[in-house]
Amino acid sequence: MGIGTWVGSVTRWFGTGESGKLSGAPEDEPTRQSIRYASGIDSAGQTVNQKTTLGLPTAWACVALKSEVVGSMGMGVHEKANDGGRIDRNDHWLYDLVHEEPNRDQTPSEFWGGMVASMDLWGNGYAEKEMLGQRTTALTPLAPHLVTVARNRNNERVYRYMDRGQQEELPADKVLHLRGLTMGGDVGLSVMEYGRRTLGGAIAANKTAAETFNGGLQLSGFMETGTTKLTPDQRADLVEIFDSFRGQAMRGSIVPLEKDFKFAPLRMNPVDVQLLESRGWDVEELCRLFGVFPILIGHAAKGQTMWGSGVEQILLGWQTLRLNPLLRKIEQSVKKQLLPMADRKRIYPEINREALMAADSAARAALYSAFGQNGVMTRGEMRTRENLPSLDGDDFLTVQSNLVKLADLGKVAGAEQGARSALMNLLFGGDVEAIIDARVKAAMVGHNGGLRLED
């Protein structure tokens, strides 16, 4: 599939026709299977699909947070060095693909962010590989709800993609497939499929709140007519009169009533049904589904502050427990599915975790200070990471002992001892060895080897 075909198919990612059917898809078995996972009715009577899910602010914030964070981190390509270190391989073809230009229409941030969003919503992210020999030259995203994963007669995995009404079958080596949570099968599990009741309840609560305010907080109810018996036409007229006084525009208006007529409201107070509390609970439930801590999207628990060291620890916990496993999964998929077998033992991709520290100057300074004082990183490497020009003589490792070179630790020990002795001689009239010997003898007065009492 070319990039032009992909541009056309993207417009149908969220498009639906009648009865929740996806537009542009014929009625065959693979398509019906995709529709079943793309849209459905939950127990609350709400249609749950990607479009209605993203209509929930919490779901939108969770998906946007993860996709934008991963998309902004950047993926590098490295080679294992013989000494156990690594060499940056910015000249490798994989670097051009994953870091510079995955396809001619998307930036790397847009591509990887879209793949992560697809994993969150559909459980899978797909991209067709354009090949030149064993090299992948471009990655074109495939709409997840139009892809069906199956096995052929040889038990090989194939991908059936509905391309403008025609089914195209792609072999596994022509598709980059990122899976979300999986039980070891061919596809990842969809949050919308397994969280349909939670999502449907949140959609219903959101719709109820909107309709309540749209109706001007007006109540429904019955009209008591006393002893007067109304004809069907009179009832219809009465309903029409009350309908004309509904909505925001008629709030505060006066409805004239006939003699003996009395309005009996059906009270369903939002406070009684705990509408606000249930919507707050929905935020936490959706965050559990998408693997995001609520405070990271602006929802703090009662009594919890939005600032301070506690929030920093929460952010660190999210990066460690939720974000890092996702990054590792992407790295391993890229290595296994894009690199030839011969290159996998020495070439590997890695997402830049330190990009999350780009806006935290204090954390970067503390990291560089620790690395510089313990012989982990040279000053030249630090300047390079800060996009500063290198300086002559800055490519050496130092330790805390006056920040000397590791290779000069033994050489400067004697010079430092001599400097200390000279300073002691200047201050106290003798070198350090003589002063220490005199102090020891003074402490041993009356003992063997010490001064005599009369002296």
C-alpha positions in Angstrom: 0.0 0.0 0.0 1.4 3.4 -1.0 1.5 6.5 1.1 -1.3 8.0 -0.9 -3.6 5.1 -0.1 -2.7 5.5 3.6 -3.7 9.2 3.5 -7.1 8.2 2.1 -7.6 5.4 4.7 -6.7 7.6 7.7 -9.8 9.7 7.0 -11.9 6.5 7.6 -10.3 5.6 10.9 -13.1 7.1 12.9 -15.8 7.2 10.2 -18.9 5.1 10.8 -22.0 4.6 8.8 -25.4 3.2 9.8 -25.7 0.7 12.7 -22.1 1.5 13.7 -20.6 0.0 10.5 -17.3 1.3 9.4 -17.6 3.2 6.1 -15.7 1.8 3.1 -15.7 -1.8 4.4 -17.6 -4.6 2.6 -19.6 -7.3 4.5 -17.1 -10.1 4.7 -16.1 -12.1 7.8 -12.8 -10.3 8.5 -14.5 -7.0 8.3 -17.3 -8.0 10.6 -14.8 -9.2 13.1 -13.0 -5.8 13.0 -16.4 -4.0 13.4 -17.2 -6.1 16.5 -14.0 -4.9 18.2 -14.3 -1.4 16.9 -17.8 -0.6 18.1 -20.3 -2.1 20.4 -23.2 -1.4 22.8 -22.4 -1.8 26.5 -24.8 -2.6 29.4 -25.6 1.1 29.9 -26.9 1.3 26.3 -24.0 3.4 25.0 -22.1 3.0 21.8 -18.4 2.4 22.8 -15.9 2.9 20.1 -12.7 4.9 19.5 -14.6 8.1 18.7 -16.9 8.0 21.8 -14.0 6.9 24.0 -11.9 9.9 23.0 -15.0 12.0 23.7 -14.3 11.4 27.4 -11.8 14.0 28.7 -10.1 11.5 30.8 -9.5 9.0 28.0 -8.3 11.8 25.7 -5.9 13.0 28.4 -4.5 9.5 29.1 -4.0 8.7 25.4 -2.5 12.1 24.6 -0.1 11.9 27.6 1.4 8.6 26.6 1.5 9.2 22.9 3.0 12.7 23.2 5.6 11.6 25.8 6.8 8.6 23.8 6.7 10.6 20.6 8.8 13.4 22.0 11.6 11.2 23.5 13.3 10.2 20.3 14.8 6.8 19.3 18.5 6.4 18.7 20.5 3.6 17.1 23.7 2.2 18.7 26.3 -0.5 18.2 27.9 -2.6 20.9 31.6 -1.9 21.2 34.2 -4.6 21.9 35.1 -3.0 25.3 31.5 -3.3 26.5 30.5 0.2 25.7 28.4 1.5 22.8 28.9 3.5 19.7 26.3 6.0 18.4 25.4 4.9 14.8 23.8 8.0 13.4 25.1 6.8 10.0 23.0 3.6 10.1 20.0 3.3 7.8 17.8 2.3 10.8 18.6 5.7 12.4 17.2 7.5 9.3 14.0 5.5 9.5 13.2 5.6 13.3 14.7 9.0 14.2 14.6 11.1 11.1 11.8 10.2 8.6 9.6 7.1 9.0 7.6 8.1 6.0 7.4 11.2 3.8 4.2 12.5 5.4 5.0 12.2 9.1 7.6 13.3 11.6 9.0 10.7 14.0 7.1 12.3 16.8 3.8 12.0 14.9 4.5 8.4 13.8 5.5 6.9 17.2 2.8 8.9 19.0 0.2 7.5 16.6 1.5 4.0 17.1 1.2 4.3 20.9 -2.3 5.8 20.6 -3.3 2.9 18.5 -2.0 0.5 21.1 -4.0 2.3 23.8 -7.3 2.3 21.8 -7.1 -0.9 19.7 -4.5 -2.8 21.5 -2.4 -2.9 18.3 -0.4 -0.6 16.1 0.4 -1.6 12.5 2.6 -0.1 9.9 3.4 -1.5 6.4 7.1 -1.8 5.6 8.4 -0.6 2.3 11.5 -2.7 1.6 14.7 -2.3 -0.5 16.4 -5.6 -0.2 16.7 -6.3 3.6 16.4 -2.7 4.5 13.1 -1.0 5.5 12.9 2.4 3.8 9.5 3.6 5.0 6.8 2.7 7.6 3.2 3.5 6.5 0.6 3.3 9.3 -2.4 1.0 8.8 -5.8 1.7 10.3 -6.0 -0.9 13.2 -9.7 -1.5 12.8 -9.3 -2.5 9.2 -6.6 -5.1 9.9 -7.3 -8.7 10.8 -4.5 -11.0 11.9 -4.8 -14.6 10.9 -2.8 -17.8 10.2 -2.4 -19.4 6.8 -2.2 -23.1 6.0 1.5 -23.1 6.8 0.8 -21.6 10.2 2.4 -18.4 9.2 1.0 -15.1 10.5 -0.6 -12.9 7.8 -2.3 -9.5 7.9 -5.5 -8.9 6.0 -6.1 -5.2 5.3 -9.2 -3.7 3.8 -7.8 -1.2 1.4 -10.6 0.9 -0.3 -13.0 -2.0 -0.2 -10.5 -4.6 -1.4 -8.8 -7.1 0.9 -5.0 -7.1 0.7 -3.0 -9.9 2.4 0.4 -8.9 3.7 3.0 -11.4 5.1 4.4 -10.9 8.6 7.7 -9.7 7.3 6.0 -6.8 5.6 4.3 -5.4 8.7 5.6 -3.7 11.8 3.3 -4.8 14.6 3.3 -3.3 18.1 1.1 -5.2 20.6 -0.4 -3.9 23.8 -1.2 -6.2 26.6 -1.2 -9.7 25.3 -1.7 -13.3 26.6 0.8 -14.6 24.1 -1.5 -14.6 21.1 -1.1 -12.9 17.7 -2.8 -9.6 18.7 -2.9 -7.3 21.7 -6.0 -7.0 23.8 -8.2 -3.9 23.3 -9.0 -1.6 26.2 -12.4 -0.8 24.7 -13.3 -4.5 24.4 -12.5 -5.5 28.0 -13.3 -2.1 29.6 -16.6 -1.6 27.6 -18.8 -1.5 30.7 -16.6 1.1 32.5 -16.3 3.2 29.3 -20.1 2.9 28.7 -20.9 4.0 32.2 -18.6 7.0 31.9 -20.2 7.9 28.6 -23.7 7.6 30.1 -22.8 9.8 33.1 -21.2 12.4 30.8 -24.3 12.5 28.6 -26.6 12.7 31.6 -24.7 15.6 33.0 -24.8 17.4 29.6 -28.6 16.8 29.2 -29.3 18.0 32.8 -27.6 21.3 32.2 -29.0 21.6 28.6 -32.5 21.2 30.1 -31.9 24.2 32.4 -32.0 21.8 35.5 -35.8 21.4 34.8 -37.6 18.3 36.2 -40.0 16.0 34.4 -43.2 15.0 36.1 -47.0 14.5 35.9 -49.9 16.9 35.7 -52.7 16.3 38.2 -56.0 17.5 36.7 -58.2 16.9 39.8 -61.6 15.8 38.9 -61.3 16.9 35.3 -61.0 14.1 32.8 -59.0 15.1 29.7 -59.7 13.9 26.2 -56.8 12.6 24.1 -56.7 15.9 22.2 -56.5 17.9 25.5 -53.7 15.7 26.7 -51.8 16.2 23.5 -52.3 20.0 23.8 -51.1 20.0 27.4 -47.9 18.1 26.5 -47.3 20.5 23.7 -47.7 23.5 26.0 -45.1 22.1 28.5 -42.7 21.1 25.7 -42.6 24.8 24.6 -41.3 25.8 28.0 -38.4 23.4 28.1 -34.8 24.2 27.5 -32.3 26.9 28.5 -34.1 29.6 26.6 -37.4 29.2 28.6 -35.7 28.9 32.0 -37.5 31.2 34.5 -40.6 31.5 32.3 -44.2 31.1 33.7 -46.5 28.3 32.6 -50.2 29.1 32.9 -52.3 26.3 34.3 -56.0 25.6 34.3 -58.1 25.5 37.4 -57.4 22.5 39.7 -54.3 21.6 37.6 -51.3 20.8 39.7 -47.7 19.7 38.7 -46.2 16.7 40.4 -42.5 16.5 39.6 -40.5 13.3 39.4 -37.5 14.2 41.5 -34.1 12.7 40.5 -31.7 15.1 42.1 -28.2 14.9 40.7 -26.9 15.0 44.4 -29.1 12.0 45.2 -27.7 9.9 42.4 -24.2 11.2 43.3 -23.6 12.3 39.7 -20.5 14.4 40.5 -19.0 11.6 42.7 -19.6 9.0 40.0 -17.9 11.1 37.4 -14.9 11.6 39.7 -14.8 7.8 40.2 -14.9 7.3 36.4 -11.7 9.4 36.1 -9.8 7.0 38.4 -11.3 3.9 36.6 -10.3 5.1 33.2 -6.8 5.9 34.4 -6.5 2.4 35.6 -7.5 1.1 32.2 -5.0 3.2 30.3 -2.2 2.9 32.9 -1.9 6.5 33.9 -1.8 7.9 37.4 -4.7 10.4 37.9 -2.6 13.2 39.2 -0.6 13.2 35.9 -3.7 14.3 34.0 -4.7 16.9 36.6 -7.0 14.8 38.9 -5.8 14.9 42.5 -7.4 12.8 45.2 -9.1 14.5 48.1 -6.5 16.1 50.3 -3.7 15.5 47.8 -1.5 18.4 46.6 -0.6 18.9 43.0 3.0 20.0 43.8 5.9 18.8 46.0 8.2 15.9 46.4 5.3 13.5 46.6 4.2 14.3 43.0 7.8 13.8 41.9 7.8 10.3 43.4 4.5 9.6 41.7 6.0 10.7 38.3 9.1 8.6 39.0 6.9 5.6 39.8 4.9 6.0 36.6 8.0 6.2 34.5 9.4 3.1 36.2 6.4 0.9 36.4 4.3 1.9 33.3 6.3 4.0 30.8 9.6 2.1 30.8 8.0 -1.3 30.1 6.1 0.3 27.1 9.4 1.7 25.8 11.2 -1.6 26.2 8.4 -3.3 24.3 8.7 -0.8 21.4 12.5 -1.2 21.3 12.4 -5.0 21.2 9.7 -4.9 18.5 11.7 -2.6 16.3 14.9 -4.6 16.8 13.2 -7.9 16.0 11.0 -6.8 13.1 13.2 -4.2 11.3 16.8 -5.4 11.7 18.1 -8.4 9.8 19.1 -11.4 11.9 22.8 -10.8 11.3 22.7 -7.2 12.8 20.6 -7.9 15.9 23.6 -9.0 18.1 25.5 -5.7 17.6 23.0 -3.1 16.5 20.1 -2.0 18.7 17.6 0.9 19.0 17.1 2.7 22.2 14.6 5.4 23.2 16.2 8.3 25.0 14.9 8.1 28.6 16.8 11.2 29.5 14.6 13.3 27.3 12.1 13.4 30.2 14.7 15.4 32.1 15.1 18.1 29.4 12.8 20.6 31.3 14.3 19.8 34.7 17.6 21.7 34.9 18.2 20.8 38.6 17.9 17.1 37.9 20.3 17.3 34.9 22.8 19.3 37.0 22.6 16.7 39.8 23.1 13.8 37.3 26.1 15.5 35.6 27.6 16.3 39.0 27.3 12.7 40.2 28.7 11.3 36.9 31.6 13.8 36.8 32.7 13.2 40.4 32.6 9.4 40.1 34.4 8.9 36.8 31.3 7.9 34.8 31.1 10.7 32.2 33.7 13.2 30.8 33.1 16.9 30.6 33.2 16.6 26.8 30.3 14.1 26.9 28.3 16.4 29.2 28.8 19.4 26.9 27.8 17.3 23.9 24.5 16.3 25.6 23.8 19.9 26.3 24.5 20.8 22.7 27.6 22.8 23.7 30.8 22.8 21.7 33.7 20.6 23.0 36.8 22.2 24.5 40.4 21.2 24.3 41.3 18.9 27.1 37.8 18.1 28.3 37.7 14.5 27.3 38.9 12.8 30.5 37.3 11.2 33.5 37.6 12.6 37.0 36.8 11.5 40.6 36.0 13.5 43.8 39.6 13.6 45.0 40.1 17.2 43.8 38.7 16.1 40.5 41.9 14.7 39.1 42.3 12.4 36.2 41.8 8.7 37.0 45.2 7.9 35.4 46.9 10.5 37.7 45.6 9.3 41.1 48.8 7.6 42.1 51.0 10.4 40.8 49.5 13.2 42.7 49.3 11.4 46.0 53.0 12.2 46.8 52.6 15.8 45.6 49.5 16.3 47.8 51.3 14.9 50.8 54.2 17.2 50.2 51.8 20.2 50.0 50.2 19.2 53.3 53.6 18.9 55.0 54.7 22.3 53.7 51.5 23.9 55.0 51.9 22.3 58.4 55.5 23.5 58.5 54.4 27.0 57.7 51.7 27.1 60.3 53.2 25.1 63.2 57.0 25.2 62.5 57.4 21.5 61.5 56.3 19.0 59.0 53.4 16.7 59.4 55.4 13.6 60.4 57.2 15.4 63.2 54.1 17.0 64.6 52.3 13.6 64.6 55.3 12.0 66.4 55.3 14.6 69.1 51.6 14.3 69.7 51.9 10.5 70.1 54.7 10.8 72.6 52.8 13.4 74.6 49.9 11.0 74.8 52.2 8.3 76.2 53.6 10.2 79.2 54.9 7.7 81.8 54.6 4.7 79.4 57.2 2.8 77.5 58.4 4.9 74.6 56.9 8.1 76.0 58.2 11.1 77.9 59.4 10.7 81.5 57.2 12.4 84.1 60.0 14.8 85.2 60.4 15.9 81.5 
